């Protein structure tokens, strides 16, 4: 069994609050060695938050009928 497999196996049996602590510690170790990773981690968190926000905003609207827009409907293309 590899080291990462051992870590994974042990983390799986921890309660979720402890798993969060493990994640925080791993991120601390990453940032300690390479400060440039901070931007990458922040970008990932922002992306996850954007996806979550959109999912929550659209929640319950999946089955609604509405107009189907096409590219021809656009007045400006950025």
N, C-alpha and C positions, 0 to 999 in steps of 0.2 A: 504494500500500500504506500502510495506516495505521500509526501508531507501535506500537499493541498487536499488530498482525499481524507487524511486524518483530521485536518482542521475542519473541513466541511462536515464530516461525520459528527464531530463533537459540537459544532455550532448548531446543528439541526436539533439536538436534544435540549438546547437552552430555551428558556422562555423568551418571548419576543423582546421584552425590555433588555435582556442580557444580549440578545443578538444585535440590538441597536448599539449597545456599548461596544461590542466587538467591531462593528462597522466604523464607529467613531474612532476607535483606536487604530484601525487599519488606515483610515484616511489621515489621521495624525501622522502615522509613520510615513505615508506617501509624501505628505507635504513637508515633513521634516527633512527628507532627503532631497526633494526637488520642488522648490517653491513654485516653479512654472506650472506644476500640475494643479495648483489651486484654481487657475483660470479654467482648465479643462473640467475639473470637478464641478465648478460653479456653473459652467455652461450646460453640463449634463443635468444638474439639478434644475436649472431654469427650463430646459427642454421638458423634463418630466413634469414640472409644475404647469407648463403651458398645455401639455397633453391632458393633464388632470383637469385644469380649468375648463378647457373646451369640452371634455366629456361631461363635466357637471353642468355646464351651460346648455348642452344639447340633450341632457337627460330627459327622457319622456317624450322627445320629439321624433324618435325614430320612425314611428308609424304615421306621423302626420303627412297629409297630402299637401303639396304646395307646388308652386310653379317650378318647372325645370328650366334652368338657365343654361345658355350655351355661350361660347366665346363671342358669337355675333351680337349678343346682348350687351357686351361691354362697351362703354363709351370711351374709356381710356385703358391702355395697357401699360403697366409699369415695367 
